[in-house]
Amino acid sequence: MTSTNTAVTSGAGARLPRSRKRRAGFSRSQGARWTGWWFAVPALVMYAVFVIRPVASSVQISFYDWDGFGPSTWVGLDNYRRVFTDPELLATIGNAFFLIIFFTAVPVVMGLIIAALMREIKGRVFGATARTLLFLPQIIPGAAAAIAWTWMYSRDGVVNQFLSSIGLESFTRAWLGDFDWALPAVGFIGTWLSTGLCTLLLMAGIGKIDGSLYEAARLDGANFLQQTRSVTLPGLKQELGVCVTITIIAALAAFDVVFLSTQGGPGRSTMVPGVEIYRLGFVENQLGLASALAVVLAILVLLVVGPLQRVFKER
Amino acid sequence: MQTTTRQQLPGIVLMIAAMLFSIIPLLSMFSAALQPQGTVPVGISWPADPQWHNFVDAWNAANITTLLGSSSLIVLGVVPALVIISTMAAYAITILNIPLGRILFLLLLAGLTLPFELTIIPLYQQIQDMGLLNNRVGLILPLIALNLPFAVFWMRAHFLTVPQELSEAAGVDGAGSWNALRHIHIPLAGPALASLALLTFLSTWNQFLLTIVLIQDAEKRTMAGALQAFVGQYSTDVVLLNAGALLIMAPVIVVFLLLQRHFVKALLQGATKG
């Protein structure tokens, strides 16, 4: 999770519920309804100045060639053309999508398996311990998770220690320095960050499914897998949607974990859009190109997350 | 629903594996942090002679006292202001049903999936123009704004659960909107407000990207942001680095353990509200 938000809701991009219709007989005058705007003004002003304006500027800057100090030159769609044709920049987007496997697919499947097998945690102490431990990766800063795993993956770290102990000595390596293995290794940090949250969310969701549905499925002779398909999955639609949405955003916009564990290296093997935007903007002083990549990233997130909301629409 | 323990066994085994998986990276940092300084630790092992004073040295090296103050200031700047203005906005949109409120809400909703990366370059320029670079105020203001979509969404979800009769009664009694909010809705919203405060505390305290962009001096940053400077300085000293990183994590872990029940509820609700 770029702990941007521990929670992005399934509401993002979903169709909004109708705003509540007030009953006839109680209608305040139009004037009174407009005065209510005073309550919204502080939020609107802050949002306009520190979110809408920067986003608009980003779009604007993306059409220029600008180093942040001197004059800027209008280049039209040139920066965008570079984002989509430069193999180095395209590779960052490819890497972000590759991370989805680790940030989203693995945690959701693992969480689903555990939740389906356990259904509910028996025992108060066990439950409390489980919740505490599984939430830990969620609450520590992503930056700190990067430090923890940098040490885990080092030559003398736990990962190699474990491999040696099960006789896979030949498989040990400096994981984050390895051109082929660094990206999956970084991805696995994402697996660590999301698995607990997904497991707990899905368990909470399974707890809400009516037990009689399972009873009925069992009476119909459905085995565990059939029960999972016909009762658990439909009942968990909303929770699955939330897990998938949050973790995909975390994967595509990853920054903290990659920045502090590998800086995008070795070479550019773990370079992701978030780190590349930072590098282009604050190290290379190519503000136009950085902004174009940022706009593309934001649109990609919407394109991926938007349709998902429809798939996971409430039952 | 009776499931026998025998049937649950695979689930329990996997659950225990997941629990171990969650804690091992932290344990491995702990075991490295207790080794004698200047040695190269190996994996997880309980040190023969645990060097607890490493934490004292790391506390001083990482400047934890200053950082605790700095992070607290940033949190105090962000959380109360954010809770207040998001509650007011959600109240206007939901209970007062202001004209064009839906448009405002949609505008905020669009910000829910916004990658922060899209704002950092113009924000840097903008905060520079305001003369607030390297000043905590220059970090607090954007953080309030960037957290607004979630906060308004959260409070709106709460206000939608308020029985309509109640808000109407308040209106009929001639209590002004402001009084109705203060005396009727705020007391009712206690749990929702507390959860929101916890979640925004967490996201502010852990904020990394905006912090390293807008604040140069490590001692003015959030705890998470300060890690970058600390890693730069101690990247080769595995023992101190792990001790320092653990100290930097410690405050959130302590707060989490103290308020655990509230946190779990807030995180689970926060994810599924809507």
Interface residues (C-beta under 8 A of the other chain):
Chain A: T2 S3 T4 N5 T6 A7 V8 T9 S10 G11 A12 G13 A14 L16 P17 S19 R20 R22 R23 F26 R28 Q30 R33 W34 T35 G36 W37 W38 F39 A40 P42 A43 L44 M46 Y47 V49 F50 V51 I52 R53 P54 V55 S57 S58 I61 G68 M110 I113 I114 A116 L117 M118 R119 E120 I121 K122 A128 T129 A130 R131 T132 L133 L134 F135 L136 P137 Q138 I139 I140 P141 G142 A143 A144 A145 I147 A148 W149 W151 M152 S154 D156 G157 V158 N160 Q161 F162 W192 T195 G196 L197 T199 L200 L201 A204 G205 G211 Y214 E215 Q238 E239 V242 C243 I246 I249 L252 A253 F255 D256 F259 L260 P273 G274 I277 Y278 G281 F282 L287 A290 S291 A294 V295 L297 A298 V301 L302 V305
Chain B: M1 T3 T5 Q8 P10 G11 I12 L14 M15 A18 M19 F21 S22 I23 I24 P25 L26 S28 M29 A32 V40 P41 V42 G43 I44 I84 I85 S86 M88 A89 Y91 A92 I93 T94 L96 N97 I98 P99 G101 R102 L104 F105 L106 L107 L108 L109 G111 L112 T113 L114 P115 F116 E117 L118 T119 I120 I121 P122 L123 Y124 Q125 Q126 L141 P142 I144 A145 L146 N147 L148 F150 V152 F153 L160 Q164 E168 G171 V172 S177 L181 L199 L202 S203 W205 N206 Q207 F208 L209 V213 M223 A224 G225 L227 Q228 V231 V238 L241 N242 A245 I248 M249 V252 I253 F256 L257 Q260 F263 V264 L267 L268 G270 A271 T272 K273 G274
